[in-house]
Amino acid sequence: MADKKKEVKEAKVVSNLPLPEQLVKKQAELLVAQQGLGSTLQNPHRIGVIKKDIARILTKINATKGDK
């Protein structure tokens, strides 16, 4: 079997904002999604997607810190 490395998915571009600002926007979006309306989550799948986007942004930030 050939070794297949997982490809790094690109985070969706929120806008042309710097990465730290994109991170803040995604974290705010996650907070709103987690709060939902009352005690029930409106869309649990969406929370997972937002968390993955946050992880991708953090990965990009950490990769750029390593290049310096």
C-alpha positions as a printed Julia matrix, in Angstrom:
68×3 Matrix{Float64}:
   0.0    0.0    0.0
   1.2    3.44  -0.81
   1.34   5.9    2.04
  -1.26   8.56   1.49
  -0.9   11.69   3.54
  -3.99  13.6    4.41
  -4.26  16.83   2.53
  -4.59  19.97   4.6
  -7.9   21.6    3.83
  -7.95  25.31   3.36
 -10.09  27.38   5.68
 -12.86  29.27   3.98
 -11.88  32.86   3.54
 -14.05  35.04   5.75
 -12.77  38.06   3.88
  -9.41  39.58   3.12
  -8.83  40.14   6.83
  -5.6   39.12   8.55
  -5.65  35.69  10.16
  -6.02  36.92  13.77
  -9.12  38.91  12.82
 -10.58  35.91  10.96
  -9.97  33.86  14.1
 -11.86  36.35  16.27
 -14.83  36.34  13.88
 -14.99  32.53  13.8
 -14.76  32.32  17.59
 -17.63  34.8   17.91
 -19.62  32.75  15.38
 -18.95  29.61  17.43
 -20.16  31.29  20.61
 -23.42  32.31  18.96
 -23.91  28.81  17.52
 -23.3   27.19  20.9
 -25.72  29.46  22.7
 -28.55  28.76  20.27
 -32.08  29.59  21.25
 -32.81  28.31  24.72
 -31.39  24.98  25.78
 -31.46  23.22  22.39
 -28.79  23.49  19.71
 -30.11  24.7   16.4
 -27.55  22.93  14.23
 -24.95  20.72  15.94
 -23.24  19.93  12.64
 -22.53  23.62  12.11
 -20.64  23.78  15.42
 -18.28  21.04  14.22
 -17.67  22.86  10.95
 -16.87  26.11  12.75
 -14.46  24.32  15.12
 -12.64  22.8   12.15
 -12.37  26.23  10.51
 -10.92  27.65  13.73
  -8.38  24.81  13.85
  -7.36  25.49  10.23
  -6.89  29.19  10.92
  -4.81  28.41  14.03
  -2.71  25.99  11.96
  -2.03  28.72   9.4
  -1.1   31.18  12.16
   1.28  28.7   13.79
   2.83  27.82  10.41
   3.6   31.46   9.7
   5.16  31.85  13.16
   7.45  28.91  12.43
   8.7   30.52   9.19
  10.06  33.58  11.0
